[in-house]
Amino acid sequence: MLRRATLPKGRIETFRLTSDVLRDNALDDPFRRDVTVYLPPEYDREPKRRFPVFVDLVGYMGTGAAHTGWKAFEENVPLRLDRLVAAGKMGPVIAVFPDCWTRLGGNQYIDSSAVGNYAQYLFREVVPAVEGRYRSYGEPRRRALFGKSSGGYGAIVHGMKFASHWGAVACHSGDMGFDLCYRGDIPRVCNALAKHGGNKRRFLRDFYAKRKVGMSDTMTLMFLAMAAFYDPDPDAPDGFHLPMDLRTAQIDAKRWRRWLAHDPIHLVNRAASQRNLRKLSGIYIDCGDVDQFHLHFGARVLHDRLKELGIRHHYSEFSDNHSGVDYRMDESLPWLYRRVGPR
């Protein structure tokens, strides 16, 4: 725990990226986005040296710059990197904190007609822009992608779908096992939407108008965000479907199958996912053993399946829940560096 305010030893820079991928997105979210970059002290001291690139995907209700800001008694990610490098646990890296905020409160880092093509934004625009500005290796095998919660989901799914763009991935408490982590929210979401006549757009209008947002509102918004990522449809009202009957809260089996198609514990059964995972030099997965969203059960299923398939990976559980577990990066960041750093 930090006892005093501390600044990173390296430099934090921000540049503005105009995205062709996000232009005209369905939510009318900005297509000009800030990309925050941390450059280690070695970047200026050793002007000919190149560095691996680590891309940080934040969780729901977060955006990239949140991981570089000041935190009471805690380290942000640049400070954590400083300490880990100084302790000899890893080498210096260029760390990237993209802004993927949306009007639905966050991102799953996949492509969706209802939200935007954020997977393509990351590997077709953010990474090339960073590597064109800074002294990186410019090679996928020297890139790591890591995140927690929604960010962890993004990291493991990119490993399953887009391994040609990454060298290694780390998934902390990532969304998986959808039957357990999302399905229990359905009755609460139905009750919340009933106050708005079952109208998603009316709920969103009232949500944005509130001066103070409660946890119930946030959880409802999150469920709508998941629906927009997992079951988009340009012909549906508001561009996406909900997976249940709003009056009875009964699951629509067809719609729910669309969600499950994005669940890592099902994605891993696809031959293409398995081929992609085998291309990576490292797969790191961990989760608290009392995660309040029940994500540890999905993590166990994924771990067991990867073992059955003979896909090498690191898996660990730790004694904690879903909240305040950034300290787990003390394990994952050096682990990733050993997979993508220079040898």
Rosetta blueprint (number, residue, H / E / L):
1 M L
2 L L
3 R L
4 R L
5 A L
6 T L
7 L L
8 P L
9 K L
10 G L
11 R E
12 I E
13 E E
14 T E
15 F E
16 R E
17 L E
18 T E
19 S L
20 D L
21 V L
22 L L
23 R L
24 D L
25 N L
26 A L
27 L L
28 D L
29 D L
30 P L
31 F L
32 R E
33 R E
34 D E
35 V E
36 T E
37 V E
38 Y E
39 L E
40 P L
41 P H
42 E H
43 Y H
44 D H
45 R H
46 E L
47 P L
48 K L
49 R L
50 R L
51 F E
52 P L
53 V E
54 F E
55 V E
56 D E
57 L E
58 V L
59 G L
60 Y L
61 M L
62 G L
63 T L
64 G H
65 A H
66 A H
67 H H
68 T L
69 G L
70 W L
71 K L
72 A L
73 F L
74 E L
75 E L
76 N L
77 V H
78 P H
79 L H
80 R H
81 L H
82 D H
83 R H
84 L H
85 V H
86 A H
87 A L
88 G L
89 K L
90 M L
91 G L
92 P L
93 V L
94 I E
95 A E
96 V E
97 F E
98 P E
99 D L
100 C L
101 W L
102 T L
103 R L
104 L L
105 G L
106 G L
107 N L
108 Q L
109 Y L
110 I L
111 D E
112 S E
113 S L
114 A L
115 V L
116 G E
117 N E
118 Y H
119 A H
120 Q H
121 Y H
122 L H
123 F H
124 R H
125 E H
126 V H
127 V H
128 P H
129 A H
130 V H
131 E H
132 G H
133 R H
134 Y L
135 R L
136 S E
137 Y L
138 G L
139 E L
140 P H
141 R H
142 R H
143 R E
144 A E
145 L E
146 F E
147 G E
148 K E
149 S L
150 S H
151 G H
152 G H
153 Y H
154 G H
155 A H
156 I H
157 V H
158 H H
159 G H
160 M H
161 K H
162 F L
163 A H
164 S H
165 H H
166 W L
167 G L
168 A E
169 V E
170 A E
171 C E
172 H E
173 S L
174 G L
175 D L
176 M L
177 G L
178 F H
179 D H
180 L H
181 C H
182 Y L
183 R H
184 G H
185 D H
186 I H
187 P H
188 R H
189 V H
190 C H
191 N H
192 A H
193 L H
194 A H
195 K L
196 H L
197 G L
198 G L
199 N L
200 K H
201 R H
202 R H
203 F H
204 L H
205 R H
206 D H
207 F H
208 Y H
209 A H
210 K L
211 R L
212 K L
213 V L
214 G L
215 M H
216 S H
217 D H
218 T H
219 M H
220 T H
221 L H
222 M H
223 F H
224 L H
225 A H
226 M H
227 A H
228 A H
229 F H
230 Y H
231 D L
232 P E
233 D L
234 P L
235 D L
236 A L
237 P H
238 D H
239 G H
240 F E
241 H L
242 L L
243 P L
244 M E
245 D L
246 L L
247 R L
248 T L
249 A L
250 Q L
251 I E
252 D L
253 A H
254 K H
255 R H
256 W H
257 R H
258 R H
259 W H
260 L H
261 A L
262 H L
263 D L
264 P H
265 I H
266 H H
267 L H
268 V L
269 N L
270 R L
271 A H
272 A H
273 S H
274 Q H
275 R H
276 N H
277 L H
278 R H
279 K H
280 L L
281 S L
282 G E
283 I E
284 Y E
285 I E
286 D E
287 C E
288 G E
289 D L
290 V L
291 D L
292 Q L
293 F L
294 H L
295 L H
296 H H
297 F H
298 G H
299 A H
300 R H
301 V H
302 L H
303 H H
304 D H
305 R H
306 L H
307 K H
308 E H
309 L H
310 G L
311 I L
312 R L
313 H L
314 H E
315 Y E
316 S E
317 E E
318 F E
319 S L
320 D L
321 N L
322 H L
323 S L
324 G L
325 V L
326 D H
327 Y H
328 R H
329 M H
330 D H
331 E H
332 S H
333 L H
334 P H
335 W H
336 L H
337 Y H
338 R H
339 R H
340 V H
341 G L
342 P L
343 R L
